[in-house]
Amino acid sequence: MTSNQSILDRRAKAIPRGIATASPLAVARAENGEIWDVEGRRFVDFASGIAVTNTGHRHPKVMAAAQAQAEKFGHVAFQVMAYEPYVELAERLNALAPIADAKSIFFTTGAEATENAVKIARAHTGRPGVITFTGAFHGRTQLTLAMTGKAASYRTKGAPPSIGVFHVPFPIPHHGVTEEDSLRALAHVFKADVTPQEVAAIVIEPVQGEGGFYQVPTNFMRKLREICDTYGICLVTDEVQSGFARTGRMFATEHYDIEPDLMPIAKALGGGFPISGVIGKAEIMDAADPGGLGGTYGGNPISCAAALAVLDVIEEEGLCRRADEVGAKMLSRLHDFRRSNTLRPIGDVRGLGAMVAFELVKERGGHEPDPDATKAVTSAALDAGLILLSCGYYANTIRLLAPLTIDMGHLDEGLDMLEDALTQTS
């Protein structure tokens, strides 16, 4: 019988160690909020393929749409011949985005989307500079690595120089950085490193993904919009992880009542099929010359068909509302865990919709990060049958990313497993 270890042994010989795998398991099949490994063991999935399967693993409508498209054609390259699924997907996203008079273009990965958003902003403004934030994660290409605001382990060994890219502290008051501190730091960058007139884009995640699910304060986001308007800078809200109903809105940017100039999108858009894109103001999106944007597999027709089905599922099954329901149950349990004197100490608990996280700390009632405890809890949870992901600038955050379609009984089961893991490691 094929075992997890046999596949991992083959993996070690065939695949470079630079691509890490969080759990020592090999998947055999998955359905909605459940995964089975090759040895037949079942797991409740609180990772969703890193926020990709918001509509669950193998949603019937998504799979049927992909299969129907595969029976027609799989690839011609949009740069060679146009096809309707690409155009229709752009039309629907343009109507859904919090951007008036929008246009969309499609790529394959989140990093491609973010990098192309910067390329478009530079084409529109004629400026080189880019400002991002500490804790940010924007991808693993040369440019997006420079934009990523966490050095280890993304930017070690051959990290690219950050030419033209500048970082500002992300406001996290309980870790000592207020909104005022961040705005002062931005003003300092404008004085010491790059003038506002040299900046093409300020790029920010409405809810940081790998950085720890920290939410941008409302007033801070609106202040960034004002700054960008004053100096002609493009405001880019990176929705790669936070998009497509995860936060209780189609896009997390909608919580802020501002209009971004550009929005990179990816992950949950394809329901498990690879697709990403950029949605933006038409006048900005049209800045690049013909041929200046694109990619061989960008907007693959099967992925476009799947994405159209994802949008249908989000609407028909009310997944924005369900994200709030799933998130409310998660937050309620986490606050119970935090109040307990018998579980591992928990610090800050936060969530927007079903994008929920909590910090593990060294002392009850404190905020000193405990990354070792984080490793212990995720390991104990896996032993119990729950797939969790850690994250965070301080490596002490556990994020809960259950599919928005998860059976509520399975959600309770996963939260019970999490409670057991916090008990066992206390």
C-alpha positions in Angstrom: 0.0 0.0 0.0 1.2 3.5 -0.8 2.1 5.3 2.4 2.6 9.0 3.4 6.3 8.2 4.1 6.9 6.5 0.8 5.7 9.5 -1.1 7.7 11.9 1.2 10.8 9.8 0.5 10.3 10.1 -3.2 9.6 13.8 -2.7 12.9 14.4 -1.0 14.8 12.8 -3.9 12.9 14.5 -6.7 11.9 18.0 -5.4 14.1 20.8 -4.0 13.8 21.5 -0.3 13.0 25.2 -1.1 9.4 24.3 -1.5 8.2 23.4 2.0 5.2 21.2 2.9 3.5 22.0 6.2 2.4 18.5 7.1 4.0 15.1 6.6 1.0 13.8 4.6 0.0 13.0 1.1 -3.6 13.7 0.0 -5.6 11.0 -1.8 -8.9 12.8 -2.1 -10.9 15.8 -0.7 -14.5 16.8 -0.5 -15.9 20.1 0.7 -14.3 20.6 4.2 -12.7 17.1 4.5 -9.4 15.6 3.2 -8.3 12.0 3.3 -4.6 11.0 3.1 -3.2 8.0 1.1 -3.4 5.8 4.2 -7.1 6.5 4.5 -7.0 8.9 7.5 -9.6 11.7 7.5 -8.9 15.3 8.3 -11.0 18.4 8.9 -9.6 21.1 6.7 -9.1 24.5 8.2 -6.5 25.5 5.5 -8.5 25.5 2.3 -5.4 25.2 0.2 -4.3 28.5 1.6 -7.6 30.3 1.1 -8.2 28.8 -2.3 -11.2 26.5 -1.7 -13.7 29.0 -0.3 -16.3 27.1 -2.2 -15.0 23.8 -0.7 -13.0 21.0 -2.3 -14.5 19.8 -5.6 -17.8 21.8 -5.5 -20.1 20.0 -8.0 -21.0 23.2 -9.9 -17.3 24.2 -10.3 -16.2 20.8 -11.3 -19.1 20.5 -13.8 -18.2 23.9 -15.4 -14.6 22.9 -15.8 -15.5 19.6 -17.3 -17.9 21.2 -19.8 -15.2 23.6 -20.9 -12.6 20.9 -21.2 -14.8 19.1 -23.7 -14.7 22.2 -25.9 -11.1 23.3 -25.8 -8.4 23.6 -23.1 -5.9 26.1 -24.4 -5.4 28.4 -27.3 -3.8 31.4 -25.5 -5.9 34.6 -25.2 -3.1 36.4 -27.0 -3.7 34.2 -30.1 -7.5 34.0 -30.1 -10.1 35.5 -27.8 -12.7 33.3 -26.1 -16.0 34.1 -24.3 -15.3 32.7 -20.8 -12.4 35.2 -20.4 -14.5 38.1 -21.6 -17.5 37.0 -19.5 -15.4 36.6 -16.4 -14.0 40.1 -16.9 -17.5 41.6 -17.3 -18.8 40.0 -14.2 -15.8 41.0 -12.0 -15.9 44.5 -13.4 -19.5 44.8 -12.2 -18.7 43.2 -8.8 -15.6 45.2 -7.9 -15.7 48.4 -5.8 -14.3 50.3 -8.7 -16.3 52.4 -11.1 -15.7 51.9 -14.8 -13.4 48.9 -14.2 -11.5 46.6 -16.6 -9.9 43.2 -15.8 -7.0 41.1 -17.0 -6.1 37.5 -16.0 -2.9 35.7 -15.1 -2.1 32.4 -13.4 -0.6 33.1 -9.9 -1.1 35.7 -7.2 2.5 36.9 -7.6 1.8 37.5 -11.3 -1.2 39.5 -10.4 0.6 41.7 -7.8 3.6 42.2 -10.1 1.4 43.2 -13.0 -0.5 45.6 -10.8 2.8 47.3 -10.1 3.7 47.2 -13.8 0.3 48.8 -14.7 0.7 51.5 -12.0 4.2 52.3 -13.3 2.9 52.5 -16.9 0.1 54.8 -15.8 2.2 57.2 -13.6 5.6 56.9 -15.3 7.2 56.5 -11.9 9.3 53.7 -10.4 8.7 53.8 -6.6 6.6 51.3 -4.7 5.7 51.4 -1.0 4.5 48.3 0.9 4.3 47.3 4.6 6.1 45.2 7.1 4.5 41.8 7.4 3.2 42.0 3.8 3.3 39.0 1.5 3.0 39.7 -2.2 4.7 36.7 -3.8 8.0 35.0 -4.6 9.0 36.5 -7.9 12.0 39.0 -7.8 9.8 42.1 -7.6 7.1 40.6 -5.2 9.8 39.2 -2.9 11.2 42.8 -2.7 7.7 44.0 -1.8 7.2 41.3 0.8 7.7 42.7 4.3 9.2 39.7 6.0 12.7 38.5 5.5 12.8 35.0 6.9 12.4 32.7 5.1 11.2 34.3 2.0 14.1 36.7 1.3 17.1 34.7 2.6 19.8 33.3 0.3 19.8 35.3 -2.9 17.2 37.8 -1.9 16.7 40.5 -4.5 17.7 44.1 -3.7 14.8 46.3 -2.8 15.6 48.9 -5.5 12.6 51.2 -5.8 10.7 49.4 -3.1 10.2 50.9 0.4 8.6 49.4 3.5 6.5 51.2 6.1 5.6 49.6 9.5 2.1 48.1 9.5 -0.1 49.5 12.3 -0.5 46.9 15.0 -1.2 48.7 18.3 -0.8 45.7 20.6 2.7 45.2 19.1 3.6 48.8 19.6 2.9 50.4 16.2 0.0 52.8 16.1 -1.7 54.3 13.0 0.1 57.6 13.8 3.5 55.7 13.9 2.9 54.2 10.5 1.9 57.6 9.0 5.0 59.2 10.5 7.1 56.5 9.0 5.5 57.0 5.6 6.2 60.8 5.8 9.8 59.9 6.7 10.1 57.7 3.6 8.8 60.6 1.5 11.4 62.9 3.0 14.4 60.5 3.2 14.1 57.8 0.6 11.7 58.7 -2.3 9.5 61.7 -3.0 5.8 61.2 -3.4 6.2 62.4 -7.0 8.4 59.3 -7.7 6.0 56.8 -6.2 3.8 54.8 -8.6 1.9 52.7 -6.0 1.2 52.1 -2.4 0.3 48.4 -2.1 -1.5 47.1 1.0 -3.5 44.0 1.9 -6.8 45.0 3.5 -6.2 41.9 5.8 -2.6 40.7 5.8 -2.4 37.1 4.8 1.0 35.5 5.7 1.6 38.5 7.9 -0.9 37.3 10.5 -4.4 38.4 9.5 -4.0 41.9 10.9 -6.7 44.2 9.5 -6.0 47.6 8.2 -7.6 50.1 10.5 -10.5 51.9 8.7 -9.1 55.5 9.2 -5.7 54.4 8.1 -7.0 52.9 4.8 -8.9 56.1 4.1 -5.9 58.2 4.9 -3.9 56.2 2.4 -6.6 57.0 -0.2 -6.2 60.7 0.6 -2.4 60.6 0.3 -2.6 58.7 -3.0 -5.2 61.2 -4.3 -3.0 64.2 -3.3 0.1 62.9 -5.0 -1.3 61.0 -8.0 -0.2 57.6 -6.5 -2.1 54.4 -7.4 -3.6 52.7 -4.3 -3.4 49.0 -4.8 -5.4 46.8 -2.4 -4.0 43.2 -2.6 -7.0 40.9 -2.5 -5.2 37.7 -3.3 -6.0 36.0 0.0 -8.9 38.1 1.3 -11.1 38.1 -1.8 -14.2 36.2 -2.9 -16.5 36.2 0.2 -13.8 35.2 2.7 -14.3 38.4 4.8 -18.1 38.5 4.5 -17.9 40.8 1.4 -16.9 39.8 -2.1 -13.7 41.8 -1.5 -12.3 42.9 1.8 -11.7 46.4 0.3 -15.5 46.9 0.5 -15.3 47.2 4.3 -13.5 50.5 3.9 -15.8 52.5 1.7 -13.0 53.6 -0.5 -12.3 53.0 -4.2 -8.9 51.5 -5.0 -7.1 52.1 -8.2 -6.1 48.5 -8.8 -6.9 45.1 -7.1 -4.8 42.0 -7.6 -6.9 38.9 -7.2 -6.2 35.1 -7.2 -6.6 32.1 -4.9 -10.4 31.5 -4.3 -11.4 32.9 -7.7 -10.8 29.6 -9.5 -12.2 27.3 -6.8 -9.0 25.1 -7.1 -8.2 25.9 -10.7 -5.2 28.2 -11.2 -6.2 31.8 -12.2 -5.4 35.3 -11.0 -5.9 38.8 -12.3 -6.0 42.5 -11.8 -9.1 44.6 -11.7 -8.6 48.3 -12.0 -9.9 51.7 -13.2 -10.1 51.6 -17.0 -8.0 54.6 -17.6 -5.2 53.1 -15.5 -5.6 49.6 -16.9 -5.3 50.9 -20.4 -1.9 52.6 -19.7 0.2 49.6 -20.9 0.7 49.3 -24.7 -0.7 46.3 -26.6 1.6 43.3 -25.9 2.9 44.9 -22.7 0.6 42.6 -20.5 -0.3 39.0 -20.7 1.0 35.4 -20.2 0.8 32.2 -22.1 -1.6 30.5 -19.6 -3.2 33.7 -18.3 -7.0 33.3 -18.1 -6.9 29.6 -19.1 -10.4 28.8 -20.5 -11.0 25.9 -18.1 -10.0 28.1 -15.1 -12.2 30.9 -16.4 -15.2 28.5 -16.6 -14.5 27.4 -13.1 -14.2 31.0 -11.9 -17.6 31.8 -13.4 -19.1 28.9 -11.5 -17.4 30.1 -8.3 -19.1 33.5 -8.7 -22.4 31.7 -9.2 -21.9 29.6 -6.1 -21.0 32.6 -4.0 -24.2 34.3 -5.0 -26.6 31.3 -5.0 -25.4 29.9 -1.7 -25.0 33.2 0.0 -21.4 32.7 0.9 -20.8 36.2 2.1 -23.5 35.8 4.7 -22.2 32.3 5.5 -18.7 33.6 6.0 -20.0 35.8 8.8 -21.8 32.8 10.3 -18.7 30.6 10.1 -16.5 33.4 11.5 -18.9 34.2 14.3 -18.8 30.6 15.5 -14.9 30.5 15.3 -14.5 33.8 17.2 -17.0 32.7 19.9 -15.0 29.6 20.6 -11.7 31.3 20.4 -12.8 33.9 23.0 -13.9 31.0 25.2 -10.5 29.4 24.8 -8.8 32.7 25.6 -10.8 33.1 28.9 -9.9 29.5 30.0 -7.2 29.0 32.6 -6.5 25.4 31.5 -5.6 26.0 27.8 -2.4 27.3 26.2 -2.3 31.1 26.7 -4.0 33.0 23.8 -3.3 36.7 23.1 -5.1 38.7 20.4 -8.1 37.1 18.7 -9.3 38.7 15.4 -11.4 38.1 12.4 -13.2 39.6 9.5 -15.9 37.2 8.2 -14.3 33.8 8.1 -10.7 35.2 7.9 -10.0 34.4 11.6 -6.8 34.2 13.6 -5.4 34.1 17.1 -2.0 34.7 18.6 -0.2 32.3 21.1 1.6 34.2 23.8 4.0 33.4 26.6 1.9 34.8 29.4 -1.9 34.9 29.9 -3.1 38.5 29.3 0.1 39.5 27.5 1.3 39.9 24.0 4.8 38.5 24.0 4.8 36.1 21.0 5.4 32.3 21.5 6.3 30.8 18.2 7.3 27.5 19.8 3.8 27.1 21.2 2.4 27.8 17.7 4.4 24.9 16.2 3.3 22.6 19.1 -0.4 23.4 18.7 -0.5 23.0 14.9 1.3 19.7 15.3 -1.0 18.5 18.0 -4.0 19.5 15.9 -2.7 17.5 13.0 -2.3 14.5 15.2 -5.9 14.9 16.2 -7.1 15.2 12.6 -7.3 19.0 12.0 -5.3 20.8 9.3 -4.2 24.2 10.5 -1.8 26.8 9.1 0.4 29.1 11.2 1.5 32.6 9.9 2.5 36.0 11.2 5.3 38.5 11.3 6.1 37.1 14.8 5.5 33.5 13.8 2.9 33.1 16.6 -0.4 33.3 14.8 -2.7 30.5 13.8 -5.2 31.2 11.1 -8.5 29.5 10.6 -9.5 29.2 6.9 -12.3 26.6 6.7 -14.2 26.5 3.5 -17.2 28.8 3.5 -19.3 25.8 2.5 -18.1 23.6 5.4 -20.7 21.5 7.2 -21.4 23.2 10.5 -21.0 19.8 12.3 -17.5 19.5 10.8 -16.7 23.1 11.8 -17.6 22.2 15.4 -15.6 19.0 15.2 -12.5 21.0 14.0 -12.9 23.6 16.8 -13.2 20.7 19.3 -9.9 19.3 17.9 -8.3 22.8 18.3 -9.4 23.0 21.9 -7.9 19.6 22.5 -4.6 20.7 21.0 -4.5 23.8 23.1 -5.2 21.6 26.2 -2.5 19.0 25.4 0.2 21.6 24.8 -0.6 23.8 27.8 
